Amino acid sequence: DSGVTQTPKHLITATGQRVTLRCSPRSGDLSVYWYQQSLDQGLQFLIQYYNGEERAKGNILERFSAQQFPDLHSELNLSSLELGDSALYFCASSVAGSTNTDTQYFGPGTRLTVL
Amino acid sequence: GESVGLHLPTLSVQEGDNSIINCAYSNSASDYFIWYKQESGKGPQFIIDIRSNMDKRQGQRVTVLLNKTVKHLSLQIAATQPGDSAVYFCAENWSTSGSRLTFGEGTQLTVNP
């Protein structure tokens, strides 16, 4: 158990809908990262938040957004869902996130299925 | 280069043998590397990391080797056990990318009893 929690574990929804994925980092970690894992693209970095502020952005679609709250938990919002958004979404956390040698610990993931 | 998870390389070994999983990383400026293990239905689990100023690092039953000349990383698992069966990913990071990780395609390790 990495100490990172994610809810829900599974999510099934329809195209065009909007969902929210939630992540709680390890105790003491200030950075939260979101990754998408799909069969054809592997593990892809989406976005990083550090102490409430966006720190880095990767291949995140405009339909997706995230935020980190004062208690450091984070939410990833996915809207206007398409079939291709079906994937595993992982959250990771690290102590700082201001250096590239900060170890990231991953949560169990949320499996999103868009029908 | 971004990770492309197409056909997953596989490695099958006998229980008790040593395993070597290889990874070619993409960016010569990468200065931090991590190996993760992912079991079915779970998130990636940190195994071991290495910085670019090192060429070898050992952990419990695992050793990571880094060859910067050819941009190659390997993970050696000693006395492989059935519980080691999983997909193994290497990930790289470089200074200008902040803390984002770029993952390799992964290798499916199967340990036969």
Interface residues (C-beta under 8 A of the other chain):
Chain A: S2 V4 S31 Y33 Y35 Q37 S38 L39 D40 Q41 G42 L43 Q44 F45 Q48 R55 A56 G58 N59 F90 A92 S94 G97 S98 T99 N100 T101 D102 T103 Q104 Y105 F106 G107 P108 G109
Chain B: E2 S3 V4 G5 L6 D31 Y32 I34 Y36 K42 G43 P44 Q45 F46 D49 R51 F89 A91 N93 W94 S95 S97 G98 S99 R100 L101 T102 F103 G104 E105 G106
